[in-house]
Amino acid sequence: MSAIKNVTVIGSGTMGNGICHVFAQHGFNVHMMDIRQEALDKALLTIGKNMDRQVSKGAITQTSKDEAMAHISTFTNMFDAVKDADLVVEAATEDIELKINIFKQLDEHCKPECILASNTSSISITRIGSYTKRPGQVIGMHFFNPVPVMKLIEIINGYGTRAEITDIIFKLAETLGKVPCVVNDYPGFISNRILMPMINEAVLALQEGVAGINEIDSVMKLGMAHPMGPLQLADFIGLDTCYSIMHVLHMGFGNQKYAPATLLANMVQAGYLGVKSGEGFYKYTPGSKDLVVSERFSGKK
Ligand code: 3HC
């Protein structure tokens, strides 16, 4: 574990920048890599703002924020980003071909002892590992959004992941102040095998007119003490991500019960992806925390 000092995170989107935030706050040297410098600049701003939020709440000091920010460097070149890495956490888009391509490059450029982790939400770690010459060092390290807040890291053992690697990642998760849970490599692991069918069922209930958005979300918030209703959570995660996870479950188990709801598929096709596109089941106005049901579902359109 003490051998891990340099951590490279591939992808600077919501999950990637949250993962960088947490590693940097715990004293690791973080290399944040993305293909576009603008994405990296935006991610640095987001991390800074999220740390400011922690400073204003008294959770961290201004000095520890400054130290953490100084631990993060940005890269657009894969070789430079990973050549000194002891651990790489891949947090790119949930696309199997993209991930395979990234892992082939990581295997080529990283030191032989470097551990390769994926933050995938549902894609097989065994499959990703099979494209490298080090499947024993490939593991799932699944963080949850917002990464600085959510306590869980779901650790996924691929078929060939070595026990000592699982042990290292388990202890690392604890060092980050998180609670690790180790699971085996089946579609959706545990988290998304249970969460996504619930979200999909909420979309089906809406599609069938069983209830409206506010009613569906209120039932789950007030009746089951969920911090967000399933439709708000779907918007928060991204409807494209929800759709692609349902697709992985559907294909992986070959069971019709995992078929993505048609309404979910239509919304993704039409570009209504939730918070990130400004509209999903709800409409989002920058700077406003109000939860406003999209006009497409409120009968106003
Ligand atoms: N960085 C740092 N701190 C943050 C933050 C961020 N990005 N976002 C929120 N916070 C902090 C706030 O500062 C606040 O801190 P405090 O408790 O010290 O006051 C606390 O989190 C709560 O935030 P807010 O007061 O702004 O808002 P809420 O009380 O409404 O909580 C929430 C927001 C934490 C997002 C809460 O609604 C929640 O837990 N929602 C469910 C999230 C969830 O289920 N995530 C998992 C998604 S699934 C996933 O990621 C896996 C993938 O594979 C699909």
Residues whose N, C-alpha, C, O or C-beta is under 5 A from the ligand:
A	BS01	3HC	N50 R53 K57 S121 F143 F144 N145 P146 P148 V149 P227 M228 I237
